């Protein structure tokens, strides 16, 4: 709308300038002819008429109007093109938010490498985090294969698989502060869990589970969800 108003003003200004210039030239020429007729006896045929001065005056007037037009045009341009720029940060911000949303919804998976006793959290093909783990001891080896997270719990209780003794939940529980189960035979489960004995992490000391330090298992718990694939390899 602002650009249409500016175009209308320009057209009207040019028409006004043309009319004024034509009228000025006409009046100057008419006046010169009258004066020439009256003084024809005293004027040389080679003497130039005052039309040059009239043209000069018209030119000066035209130049003044052009300068005014340019000044108005600059103001209009500054108003026309300054306003849209205020919307650019909003668009950029919305695009960034959308990019973050797509990034967090990317597929994840856990890869356990028993040889270096670490778990790696992948997002697509990029390792996003890695934590040391304790693995199953001899006779209670951690199963190898591909599974998926099927049970998650904060501050789990634990029952000893041999003695049947139940340990209350808490930071000092053998399962620590988090449980992330991925295997079950219908009676027993195997998964990631915390431990109060963080110095044993990295050693083959468990009954098949993957022990983690409590701060690490808390982080891992927040980074995954049910259904995330778990690949365990030698």
VONUKOL-504008 format. One record per residue (C-alpha): residue number from 1; residue in three letters; x, y, z. Coordinates in steps of 0.1 Angstrom, whole numbers, plus 5000, padded with zeros to 4 digits. Example, Ala and Ser with C-alpha at 12.3 -4.5 7.8 and 13.67 -1.06 7.14 Angstrom:
 resi resn    u    v    w
    1  ALA 5123 4955 5078
    2  SER 5137 4989 5071
end
This chain:
 resi resn    u    v    w
    1  UNK 5000 5000 5000
    2  UNK 5028 5024 5008
    3  UNK 5046 5017 4975
    4  UNK 5013 5025 4955
    5  UNK 5009 5058 4974
    6  UNK 5045 5067 4966
    7  UNK 5041 5059 4928
    8  UNK 5009 5081 4927
    9  UNK 5028 5110 4943
   10  UNK 5056 5106 4918
   11  UNK 5033 5107 4888
   12  UNK 5014 5137 4901
   13  UNK 5047 5155 4908
   14  UNK 5060 5149 4873
   15  UNK 5028 5161 4858
   16  UNK 5029 5193 4879
   17  UNK 5065 5200 4870
   18  UNK 5058 5195 4832
   19  UNK 5028 5219 4834
   20  UNK 5047 5246 4853
   21  UNK 5076 5243 4829
   22  UNK 5054 5246 4798
   23  UNK 5035 5275 4812
   24  UNK 5068 5293 4821
   25  UNK 5082 5288 4787
   26  UNK 5050 5300 4770
   27  UNK 5048 5332 4791
   28  UNK 5084 5339 4785
   29  UNK 5081 5334 4747
   30  UNK 5050 5355 4745
   31  UNK 5065 5384 4765
   32  UNK 5096 5383 4744
   33  UNK 5077 5384 4711
   34  UNK 5056 5415 4723
   35  UNK 5088 5433 4734
   36  UNK 5105 5425 4701
   37  UNK 5076 5438 4681
   38  UNK 5076 5470 4700
   39  UNK 5113 5476 4697
   40  UNK 5119 5461 4663
   41  UNK 5135 5493 4650
   42  UNK 5162 5493 4677
   43  UNK 5169 5456 4679
   44  UNK 5195 5439 4657
   45  UNK 5184 5408 4638
   46  UNK 5213 5390 4652
   47  UNK 5205 5398 4689
   48  UNK 5194 5366 4708
   49  UNK 5159 5365 4722
   50  UNK 5152 5361 4760
   51  UNK 5141 5325 4754
   52  UNK 5175 5313 4766
   53  UNK 5169 5330 4800
   54  UNK 5134 5315 4801
   55  UNK 5148 5280 4795
   56  UNK 5175 5286 4821
   57  UNK 5148 5296 4847
   58  UNK 5128 5266 4838
   59  UNK 5158 5243 4841
   60  UNK 5166 5257 4875
   61  UNK 5130 5252 4886
   62  UNK 5131 5217 4872
   63  UNK 5163 5209 4891
   64  UNK 5148 5221 4924
   65  UNK 5118 5199 4919
   66  UNK 5140 5169 4910
   67  UNK 5160 5174 4942
   68  UNK 5128 5176 4962
   69  UNK 5116 5144 4945
   70  UNK 5148 5126 4953
   71  UNK 5146 5137 4989
   72  UNK 5110 5125 4992
   73  UNK 5119 5092 4975
   74  UNK 5147 5085 5000
   75  UNK 5123 5090 5029
   76  UNK 5097 5067 5013
   77  UNK 5123 5040 5006
   78  UNK 5135 5041 5042
   79  UNK 5100 5036 5055
   80  UNK 5091 5009 5029
   81  UNK 5121 4987 5035
   82  UNK 5128 4992 5072
   83  UNK 5096 4975 5084
   84  UNK 5100 4940 5069
   85  UNK 5134 4935 5085
   86  UNK 5118 4934 5120
   87  UNK 5102 4901 5111
   88  UNK 5135 4884 5101
   89  UNK 5146 4874 5137
   90  UNK 5112 4858 5143
   91  UNK 5116 4836 5112
   92  UNK 5151 4827 5121
   93  UNK 5141 4818 5156
   94  UNK 5112 4796 5145
   95  UNK 5135 4778 5121
   96  UNK 5160 4772 5149
   97  UNK 5133 4758 5171
   98  UNK 5121 4735 5143
   99  UNK 5157 4723 5138
  100  UNK 5161 4715 5174
  101  UNK 5128 4696 5175
  102  UNK 5139 4674 5145
  103  UNK 5172 4667 5162
  104  UNK 5158 4655 5195
  105  UNK 5133 4632 5177
  106  UNK 5161 4614 5158
  107  UNK 5164 4576 5164
  108  UNK 5185 4565 5193
  109  UNK 5202 4533 5203
  110  UNK 5225 4519 5229
  111  UNK 5256 4499 5220
  112  UNK 5274 4480 5247
  113  UNK 5310 4469 5240
  114  UNK 5320 4443 5265
  115  UNK 5356 4444 5254
  116  UNK 5362 4480 5266
  117  UNK 5333 4478 5291
  118  UNK 5315 4509 5280
  119  UNK 5280 4518 5268
  120  UNK 5276 4542 5239
  121  UNK 5244 4562 5233
  122  UNK 5239 4569 5196
  123  UNK 5216 4594 5179
  124  UNK 5215 4581 5143
  125  UNK 5252 4574 5136
  126  UNK 5266 4599 5160
  127  UNK 5279 4590 5195
  128  UNK 5262 4615 5219
  129  UNK 5274 4600 5252
  130  UNK 5296 4572 5266
  131  UNK 5298 4557 5301
  132  UNK 5319 4530 5318
  133  UNK 5301 4499 5330
  134  UNK 5306 4468 5351
  135  UNK 5297 4435 5333
  136  UNK 5287 4400 5343
  137  UNK 5313 4378 5361
  138  UNK 5322 4343 5350
  139  UNK 5292 4320 5351
  140  UNK 5269 4350 5350
  141  UNK 5280 4366 5317
  142  UNK 5261 4394 5302
  143  UNK 5240 4381 5272
  144  UNK 5251 4391 5237
  145  UNK 5226 4402 5211
  146  UNK 5201 4428 5202
  147  UNK 5174 4438 5226
  148  UNK 5153 4468 5235
  149  UNK 5145 4488 5267
  150  UNK 5113 4474 5282
  151  UNK 5114 4486 5318
  152  UNK 5125 4518 5334
  153  UNK 5123 4527 5371
  154  UNK 5136 4553 5395
  155  UNK 5150 4540 5429
  156  UNK 5142 4503 5423
  157  UNK 5141 4476 5450
  158  UNK 5161 4445 5443
  159  UNK 5158 4408 5452
  160  UNK 5189 4387 5453
  161  UNK 5185 4359 5426
  162  UNK 5200 4332 5449
  163  UNK 5191 4341 5485
  164  UNK 5158 4358 5477
  165  UNK 5167 4387 5500
  166  UNK 5149 4420 5492
  167  UNK 5169 4452 5493
  168  UNK 5149 4485 5498
  169  UNK 5152 4512 5472
  170  UNK 5176 4541 5477
  171  UNK 5211 4553 5468
  172  UNK 5227 4525 5488
  173  UNK 5206 4498 5471
  174  UNK 5225 4473 5450
  175  UNK 5206 4486 5420
  176  UNK 5214 4522 5429
  177  UNK 5192 4551 5418
  178  UNK 5179 4539 5383
  179  UNK 5169 4507 5365
  180  UNK 5169 4503 5327
  181  UNK 5158 4467 5319
  182  UNK 5163 4452 5285
  183  UNK 5162 4414 5290
  184  UNK 5139 4389 5309
  185  UNK 5133 4352 5310
  186  UNK 5099 4357 5327
  187  UNK 5114 4355 5362
  188  UNK 5147 4375 5362
  189  UNK 5157 4407 5344
  190  UNK 5190 4421 5332
  191  UNK 5196 4458 5326
  192  UNK 5216 4489 5334
  193  UNK 5215 4501 5370
  194  UNK 5234 4522 5395
  195  UNK 5255 4510 5423
  196  UNK 5268 4523 5457
  197  UNK 5302 4507 5449
  198  UNK 5313 4529 5421
  199  UNK 5349 4517 5424
  200  UNK 5338 4483 5410
  201  UNK 5325 4499 5377
  202  UNK 5346 4486 5349
  203  UNK 5351 4451 5363
  204  UNK 5333 4418 5357
  205  UNK 5314 4417 5391
  206  UNK 5277 4415 5383
  207  UNK 5251 4387 5378
  208  UNK 5248 4397 5342
  209  UNK 5236 4433 5346
  210  UNK 5255 4463 5335
  211  UNK 5265 4484 5366
  212  UNK 5270 4522 5363
  213  UNK 5279 4550 5386
  214  UNK 5248 4566 5400
  215  UNK 5254 4600 5383
  216  UNK 5260 4583 5350
  217  UNK 5229 4561 5351
  218  UNK 5208 4591 5360
  219  UNK 5220 4609 5328
  220  UNK 5214 4578 5307
  221  UNK 5179 4574 5321
  222  UNK 5170 4609 5309
  223  UNK 5185 4604 5275
  224  UNK 5165 4574 5264
  225  UNK 5130 4559 5266
  226  UNK 5112 4526 5263
  227  UNK 5117 4508 5231
  228  UNK 5152 4521 5224
  229  UNK 5174 4493 5209
  230  UNK 5202 4478 5229
  231  UNK 5230 4461 5211
  232  UNK 5255 4441 5232
  233  UNK 5287 4428 5215
  234  UNK 5320 4414 5226
end
